[in-house]
Amino acid sequence: MYEDDNQIHVPPSFMAVYSDARQRLREPASVVRSRYELCEDLAGHLVEHAQTLYHVQAPSEAEILRRIHAGLCTGESGVSVPEATWIVTRLAELLVWQCPELLPPAEPAPLAG
């Protein structure tokens, strides 16, 4: 996605987050572009955090990525679950780590009345 006044290229992998089954955007291009910038920046900022976790706590790379994904899937993170999945997939690319399967958070069980 390019526009004459904007040089930011939104990759197809991120476009898919905002596309319907017929590959049409569900949001205006400007919204998709700004969300992409936010998510790309967040992935970049998480690189050092993930490396620190790997060296300090020494869990597996996959476990670190799953934990970060779980944190991003919370309502307080400011990103949607599909965006969280994209961010962690991008983080794995930046770290050159194998990305594990990232499952969406489980729905809480309804309370018995």
Long-range contacts (C-beta under 8 A, 24 or more apart in sequence): 1-29, 1-32, 1-33, 3-29, 6-33, 8-33, 8-36, 8-37, 10-36, 11-36, 13-86, 13-89, 13-90, 14-39, 14-40, 14-86, 17-80, 17-82, 17-83, 17-86, 35-83, 38-79, 39-79, 39-83, 39-86, 39-87, 39-90, 40-90, 42-79, 42-87, 43-87, 43-88, 43-90, 43-91, 43-94, 44-94, 46-87, 46-91, 47-91, 47-94, 47-95, 50-91, 50-95, 50-97, 51-95, 61-92, 61-95, 61-97, 61-98, 62-97, 62-98, 62-99, 62-100, 65-91, 65-92, 65-97, 65-99, 65-100, 65-102, 66-100, 66-102, 69-102, 70-105, 73-104, 73-105, 74-105, 81-105
